[in-house]
Amino acid sequence: MKKRTLILLWICSIILSSVGTYFGIQMLDSKADLIRKRNSVDLSKVEKVFQMIIQSYVEDVDENTLIEGAIDGMLDQLHDPYSVYLNKEQAKEFHRSLESTFEGIGAEISEVDGKIVIISPLKNSPAERAGLKPYDEIMKVDGKAIKDMDVYDVMMMIRGEKGTTVSLQIMREGFREPLTIEVVRDRIPIETVFSKIIEHHKKSIGYIEITSFSTETGKDFAHHLHVLERENIDGLIIDVRGNPGGLLSTVEEIVQHIVTNQKPFVQIEGKNGKREPLYTKRSEKKPYPMVVLMDKGSASASEILAAALKEGEGIPSIGERTFGKGTVQQQIELGDETFMKLTMYKWLTPDGRWIHGKGIEPDIEVQQSNLFHLHPIQVDRPLERDMNNVQVKYAQELLKAIGFDPGRMDGYFNEKTEEAVKQFQEVNGLPKTGMIDHQTVQQMERIVMREIEKLENDRQLQMALKYFEYAF
């Protein structure tokens, strides 16, 4: 198996991905005769059932519906959420998501243990602004239960035109009752690399954030790295927190700049158990120390990069255990504007570990502050004195996090909570009513986002900067 064909393998996102590969189609063609000979008897049974239904079933049936149902049935038996069939409508919507921009909420969803969950909201997306978080389980979309629905059908329910609103009922870890979150759809630009220089203890630390691995990400990473290195950086932080994955070929482009060829940056294992190690061409280490930031929203291609840095280069990882997706899919065109994505390989770390379902443990575990774990507040009507509900609890947690002590955090709106609300309203130029209305909630959430964006409030980033105090 050639390295060049391997690096074209498709490695992941459900909502946000890039174009497929020719390798899978070529490989399947080479085995087509063998498959036909081995399964001709079994397939004749399928053909017989199909013909009997078409000719004899009492009601009219659509042939295409039967065929698609049979394909879905075979893939369902794999019990693999990443092996899926996309009909014409789904395929069209999927390819639309590969454009430079698309309209939606900006979050990747996937099936995990039979549940449809948020893998990660994109940076600055409507999903992130609305408060959706990794591992939120989607229960309903616009009031419709999605139990037993296909992940692509759920995706298409969530997608929609800019300016329209979608209502998601979610179940969040640690909560007894579901939350309802309203998300206003918007145009989502696919900008995947961001960088800056952080001055810390008289050192210039480069910072590169990668939000997904699309077709342009490798080129953009190289550009950002070049700009930082021209400024003679003393260290580099690579941030893949909240990055749901993308193309393996893009990961290879990136590791060429930062990972040496002393170990494979990844190993690909096929059905026969044979492993194909992939190496970079780089022989020299970077002249500065590096750190990688990761969390539970880091999945798939993000984990390949994190493992390559961690095991291949001994670069410390900081943050939280990653998502744990260790399989590789290929897109197989079926000739009628439909296609199938089929899991055909596992990927393993440089040291040969399969992290599927387990994730990668950080070298230094750091949990973010409560600011990063606040819940969105829903106010159908203003929250006021003597109310007792979960929305009041969320408001109390938020007030506490931004410096206004509500006195209690159990969801009961008492006098102390009312005073905290009045103080907040006075400081922010709002009517001093003591009630939490829509205007007050908006201002509270704006302040939370502002606080989250402050470097000093990012505990994981601060730990990375602290590492550089001792790394020179």
GIMOVEN-V402989 format. One record per backbone hydrogen bond with DSSP energy under -1.0 kcal/mol. NH is the residue of the N-H (numbers start at 1). CO is the residue of the C=O. If there is no record, write none. Layout:
BEGIN
[[NH/CO] [NH/CO]]
END
This chain:
BEGIN
[[6/2] [7/3] [8/5] [9/6] [10/329] [26/22] [27/23] [28/24] [29/25] [30/26] [32/29] [35/31] [36/32] [37/33] [38/34] [39/35] [43/39] [44/40] [45/41] [46/42] [47/43] [48/44] [49/45] [50/46] [51/47] [52/48] [53/49] [54/50] [55/51] [56/52] [57/53] [66/62] [67/63] [68/64] [69/65] [70/66] [71/67] [72/68] [73/69] [74/70] [75/71] [76/72] [77/73] [78/75] [79/76] [83/80] [84/341] [86/339] [91/87] [92/88] [93/89] [94/90] [95/91] [96/92] [97/93] [98/95] [99/96] [102/188] [104/186] [108/120] [110/117] [112/115] [115/112] [117/110] [118/136] [119/108] [122/106] [125/122] [127/105] [129/125] [130/126] [132/127] [135/118] [136/133] [137/171] [138/116] [139/169] [140/169] [141/144] [142/167] [144/141] [146/139] [149/146] [154/150] [155/151] [156/152] [157/153] [158/154] [159/155] [163/185] [164/161] [166/183] [168/181] [169/140] [170/179] [171/137] [175/172] [179/170] [181/168] [183/166] [185/164] [186/104] [188/102] [190/100] [191/189] [194/209] [196/207] [198/205] [200/203] [203/200] [205/198] [206/235] [207/196] [208/237] [209/194] [210/239] [211/192] [213/245] [220/216] [221/217] [222/218] [223/219] [224/220] [225/221] [226/222] [227/223] [228/224] [229/225] [230/226] [231/228] [232/229] [234/204] [236/289] [237/206] [238/291] [239/208] [240/293] [243/240] [247/213] [251/247] [252/248] [253/249] [254/250] [255/251] [256/252] [257/254] [259/255] [261/282] [265/278] [266/278] [267/348] [268/276] [269/346] [270/274] [273/270] [276/268] [278/266] [291/236] [292/316] [293/238] [294/318] [298/295] [299/243] [302/299] [304/300] [305/301] [306/302] [307/303] [308/304] [309/305] [310/306] [311/307] [315/309] [318/292] [319/364] [320/294] [322/360] [323/298] [328/345] [329/10] [330/342] [332/340] [334/338] [339/86] [340/332] [341/84] [342/330] [344/328] [345/328] [346/269] [347/326] [348/267] [349/353] [352/349] [357/324] [358/355] [359/355] [363/317] [364/317] [366/319] [372/369] [373/370] [383/436] [386/413] [387/384] [389/411] [393/389] [394/390] [395/391] [396/392] [397/393] [398/394] [399/395] [400/396] [401/397] [402/398] [403/400] [404/399] [413/387] [414/412] [418/414] [419/415] [420/416] [421/417] [422/418] [423/419] [424/420] [425/421] [426/422] [427/423] [428/424] [429/426] [430/425] [433/431] [436/383] [437/435] [441/437] [442/438] [443/439] [444/440] [445/441] [446/442] [447/443] [448/444] [449/445] [450/446] [451/447] [452/448] [453/449] [454/451] [457/454] [458/455] [459/457] [462/458] [463/459] [464/460] [465/461] [466/462] [467/463] [468/464] [469/466] [470/467]]
END
